[in-house]
């Protein structure tokens, strides 16, 4: 068990930071396929752009079968201007075809099975487990990786190392809430550059704060 982790979690909750519309959406969906394709949209794209794009995308369909019937050009128009929108449109349609024809439209639960799909990495696979299937899983994005290192919870260079370190040192009851809490903290306070340390309540736990 990482020292003081429960206190860290409670301190973040007590800050009552506003969640982005996209974070709220991902918390509420509980549909593995929608979680999967929405996460694909979010890669290398900020939440302000991703959320309306996801809403436009879902007007075209909500199931793998629906997306086997969507023209790639129409999907591109719907999700523009997310980063790499043309590649993402093709990827979503290709995954929909594969799920519909080979998986009976059921998104796999297992990480090793999910990452077989082209363009699906461990971050996306863990999010599908956590938000789509309500299974204990740690989705490590740039916020989780950065904040975990700043707090001294891990000492890692790559997100996958952070995932494995956290999973090795935290009880499963904490796994699924880490992403939402750390993403919200990262978007509001613990930013990549010029973090707002003056309004953060994690000073006494924070390795980053105590080194400058």
C-alpha positions in Angstrom: 0.0 0.0 0.0 1.4 3.4 -1.0 1.7 5.6 2.1 -1.0 8.2 2.6 -2.8 7.3 -0.6 -6.3 7.3 1.0 -5.5 10.8 2.4 -4.4 11.9 -1.0 -7.6 10.6 -2.6 -9.8 12.3 0.1 -7.9 15.6 -0.3 -8.6 15.7 -4.0 -12.3 14.9 -3.5 -12.4 17.7 -0.8 -11.2 20.3 -3.4 -14.4 19.7 -5.3 -12.8 20.5 -8.7 -15.1 20.9 -11.7 -15.1 18.0 -14.1 -15.1 18.5 -17.9 -18.2 17.5 -19.8 -16.2 14.6 -21.4 -15.1 13.3 -18.0 -18.7 13.4 -16.8 -19.8 11.6 -20.0 -17.3 8.8 -19.5 -18.3 8.4 -15.9 -22.0 7.9 -16.9 -21.9 5.9 -20.1 -21.2 2.3 -18.9 -21.3 1.0 -22.4 -18.1 -0.8 -23.4 -18.4 0.0 -27.1 -19.2 3.7 -26.6 -16.4 4.0 -24.0 -14.0 2.4 -26.5 -14.8 4.7 -29.5 -15.0 7.8 -27.3 -11.6 7.0 -25.8 -10.2 6.7 -29.3 -11.5 10.2 -30.2 -9.9 11.6 -27.0 -6.4 10.5 -27.9 -4.1 13.5 -28.4 -7.2 15.8 -28.2 -8.4 18.0 -25.4 -11.8 17.4 -23.7 -13.4 20.6 -25.0 -12.9 19.3 -28.6 -13.6 15.6 -27.8 -17.0 16.0 -26.1 -18.9 17.7 -28.9 -17.3 15.4 -31.4 -18.4 12.4 -29.4 -22.0 13.7 -29.3 -22.0 14.2 -33.1 -20.5 10.8 -33.6 -23.2 9.1 -31.5 -25.9 10.6 -33.7 -24.5 8.3 -36.4 -24.7 5.2 -34.3 -24.3 3.5 -30.9 -23.4 -0.1 -31.7 -20.8 -1.9 -33.8 -23.5 -2.9 -36.3 -24.5 0.8 -36.6 -20.9 1.8 -37.5 -20.5 -0.9 -40.1 -23.1 1.1 -42.1 -21.5 4.5 -41.6 -19.6 6.0 -44.5 -16.0 7.0 -43.4 -16.4 10.4 -44.9 -19.5 11.1 -42.8 -17.8 10.0 -39.7 -14.8 12.2 -40.5 -17.1 15.2 -40.8 -18.8 14.3 -37.5 -15.7 14.0 -35.4 -13.7 16.9 -37.0 -11.6 18.7 -35.6 -10.3 16.0 -33.2 -6.7 15.2 -33.8 -6.0 12.6 -36.6 -9.7 12.6 -37.3 -9.4 10.7 -40.6 -7.3 8.0 -39.1 -9.7 7.7 -36.1 -12.7 7.5 -38.3 -11.2 4.6 -40.2 -10.1 2.9 -37.0 -13.5 3.2 -35.4 -15.2 1.7 -38.5 -12.6 -1.1 -38.8 -13.1 -2.0 -35.1 -16.9 -2.0 -35.5 -16.6 -4.4 -38.5 -14.3 -6.7 -36.5 -16.5 -6.6 -33.4 -19.7 -7.2 -35.5 -18.3 -10.1 -37.6 -15.9 -11.8 -35.2 -17.1 -11.0 -31.7 -20.9 -11.0 -32.0 -20.7 -7.2 -31.3 -19.4 -7.8 -27.8 -16.4 -5.8 -26.8 -13.9 -8.0 -25.0 -13.2 -7.5 -21.3 -9.6 -8.7 -21.2 -6.7 -6.3 -21.7 -4.8 -8.7 -23.8 -7.7 -9.2 -26.2 -8.6 -5.5 -26.4 -5.1 -4.5 -27.4 -5.3 -6.8 -30.4 -7.5 -4.2 -32.1 -5.4 -1.8 -34.2 -4.7 1.5 -32.4 -6.0 0.3 -29.0 -3.4 0.6 -26.3 -3.3 -0.2 -22.7 -4.8 3.2 -21.7 -7.9 2.6 -23.8 -8.2 -1.0 -22.8 -8.0 -0.2 -19.1 -10.6 2.5 -19.5 -13.0 0.0 -21.2 -12.5 -2.4 -18.3 -13.0 0.4 -15.7 -15.8 2.5 -17.2 -17.4 0.0 -19.6 -17.4 -3.1 -17.4 -17.0 -1.6 -13.9 -14.0 -3.8 -13.3 -11.0 -2.7 -11.2 -8.5 -1.2 -13.7 -6.1 1.7 -13.8 -6.2 3.9 -16.9 -2.9 5.8 -17.1 -3.0 8.8 -19.3 -0.7 11.8 -19.3 -2.4 13.3 -16.2 -2.2 10.1 -14.2 1.4 9.5 -15.2 2.5 13.1 -14.4 0.7 13.4 -11.1 1.7 10.0 -9.8 5.3 10.9 -10.4 4.9 14.4 -8.9 3.4 13.0 -5.8 6.1 10.4 -5.5 3.6 7.5 -5.8 5.8 6.1 -8.5 9.2 6.8 -10.1 8.6 5.9 -13.7 9.4 7.1 -17.2 6.6 5.5 -19.2 2.8 5.3 -18.6 2.8 1.5 -18.7 5.4 1.4 -15.9 3.2 3.7 -13.9 0.2 1.4 -14.5 2.1 -1.6 -13.3 3.6 0.2 -10.3 0.3 1.5 -9.1 -1.4 -1.9 -9.6 1.4 -3.5 -7.6 1.1 -1.1 -4.7 -2.6 -0.2 -4.4 -5.6 -2.2 -3.2 -8.0 -2.8 -6.1 -10.7 -0.7 -4.4 -8.9 2.4 -5.5 -8.0 1.5 -9.0 -11.0 2.7 -11.0 -11.3 6.1 -9.4 -7.7 7.2 -10.0 -8.2 8.2 -13.6 -11.2 10.5 -13.0 -9.6 12.1 -9.9 -6.2 12.7 -11.3 -7.5 13.8 -14.7 -9.7 16.4 -13.0 -6.8 17.5 -10.8 -4.5 17.7 -13.8 -6.9 19.8 -15.8 -7.6 22.3 -13.0 -4.6 22.4 -10.8 -1.6 20.1 -11.4 -1.0 21.3 -15.0 1.9 20.2 -17.1 3.6 23.6 -16.9 2.9 26.2 -14.2 0.9 24.0 -11.9 -1.3 26.0 -9.5 0.4 24.7 -6.4 -0.9 27.7 -4.3 -4.5 26.4 -4.5 -3.6 22.7 -4.1 -4.2 20.9 -0.8 -1.6 18.1 -1.5 1.5 20.1 -0.5 2.6 17.8 2.3 2.3 14.7 0.1 3.8 16.2 -3.0 7.4 15.4 -4.0 7.2 18.0 -6.8 6.1 20.9 -4.5 8.7 20.1 -1.9 11.6 20.2 -4.4 11.3 23.8 -5.5 
